[in-house]
Structures are given as C-alpha cells and as structure tokens.
Amino acid sequence: MSRPPTSDEIETGMVTTSLKLPADMRDRVRETAAEHCITASMLIRQYIEMGLAAEQPERKVSFADAIRVLSGLPETA
C-alpha cells in the first residue's frame, strides 16, 4: 500500500500568494490545520478548492452537499 505524499512533495510546483487575514482568523486556520495534521497552506487550498468547485453549476450534486453528507459518515481505521 502506498503512503500519502509528504507536505514537501505536495508543495512542489506551488506558487506563493500573499493573503491578509485578521489575527483571529489566522489563529483559527492554524488551529484547524493542526487538528487535521496538515499545514495552514493545505487547509486554505482545500477551502479554496471547495469554494471554486461549488461555483460549477454543471455538477449534479453540489460539492458543499457532498461534503456535508461525507462528513457525517463514521471514520474508518
């Protein structure tokens, strides 16, 4: 079984974009990312991807609805 890519492998080929956030939002992003064992950059990218996917009207099921359903499923080992 293959292991997931490391954060360094994921970051390869990425470009840096500056973003200004209020301090409390930055702290929440960092805390949430740490809870999921990912970097703040990864979390922000995931949220941007979800938002962009939700903008695609040709989807039969909205991405937001799919996430809502999937997040209610029990975790697997």
Buried (B, 14 or more C-beta within 10 A) or exposed (E): EEEEEEEEEBEEEEEEEEEEEEEEEEEBBEEEBEEEEBBBBBBBBEEEEEEEBBEEEEEEEEBEEBEEEEEEEEEEE
